[in-house]
Amino acid sequence: PQMSQEILGYVVDECDQLEYEGSVMYDEYLDKYRMEQLTSRICALVNEDGEEVQTAEKRGSRALVEVLLCTEIGRRRCRRRRCQRIF
């Protein structure tokens, strides 16, 4: 859906800023506090975009941001480590 694509854009931008050597994104274990901080920052950016997204945020877009953020971080970590799927 449209809202997910818009939020994903913010998540990708935030992850782009974190993509450097020694970044928190590439730690062996992600810090829960840091993940909540990133989620809050992304939600604040999304809320600046408009009134419509603010009401949607109350219905669970924070959870959507968390899921998209974890997925994007996992994808980037796997890409960096050259993970290959074994089927």
C-alpha positions in Angstrom: 0.0 0.0 0.0 0.9 3.6 -0.5 1.6 4.4 3.2 4.0 1.5 3.5 5.9 2.7 0.4 6.2 6.2 1.9 7.4 4.9 5.3 9.9 2.6 3.5 11.4 5.7 1.9 12.1 7.2 5.3 13.5 3.9 6.6 15.9 3.6 3.6 17.1 7.2 4.1 17.8 6.6 7.7 19.6 3.3 7.0 21.7 5.1 4.3 22.9 7.5 7.0 23.9 4.5 9.2 25.8 2.7 6.5 29.5 3.3 7.4 32.3 1.2 8.9 31.7 0.5 12.6 28.1 1.5 12.5 25.6 0.3 15.0 23.7 -1.4 12.2 26.6 -3.9 11.8 27.0 -4.8 15.4 26.6 -8.5 16.2 23.6 -7.8 18.5 21.4 -4.8 17.9 20.8 -2.6 20.9 17.1 -2.5 21.8 17.3 1.1 23.0 19.0 2.2 19.7 16.4 0.5 17.6 13.6 2.2 19.6 15.4 5.5 19.1 15.7 5.0 15.3 12.0 4.0 15.2 11.0 7.2 17.1 13.1 9.3 14.8 11.5 7.8 11.6 8.0 8.2 13.1 8.8 11.8 13.8 9.9 12.3 10.2 6.8 10.5 8.9 4.5 12.7 11.2 6.0 15.9 9.8 4.8 14.8 6.4 1.1 15.3 7.1 -2.0 15.1 9.3 -3.2 11.9 7.6 -0.1 9.9 8.5 -0.4 11.1 12.2 -3.8 9.5 12.6 -2.5 6.3 10.9 0.5 6.3 13.3 -1.9 5.9 16.2 -3.3 2.8 14.5 0.0 0.9 14.4 2.3 2.5 11.9 5.0 2.5 14.6 4.9 -1.3 14.5 5.1 -1.1 10.7 8.1 1.2 11.0 9.8 -1.3 13.4 9.2 -4.2 11.0 10.4 -2.3 7.9 13.5 -1.1 9.9 14.4 -4.6 11.0 13.9 -6.0 7.6 16.0 -3.3 5.9 18.8 -3.7 8.5 18.8 -7.4 8.0 18.9 -7.1 4.2 21.8 -4.7 4.4 23.7 -6.8 6.9 23.2 -9.9 4.7 24.3 -8.0 1.6 27.4 -6.7 3.3 28.3 -10.2 4.5 27.5 -11.7 1.1 24.9 -14.1 2.5 23.6 -16.7 0.2 20.4 -18.6 0.5 20.8 -22.3 0.6 17.9 -24.3 -0.7 
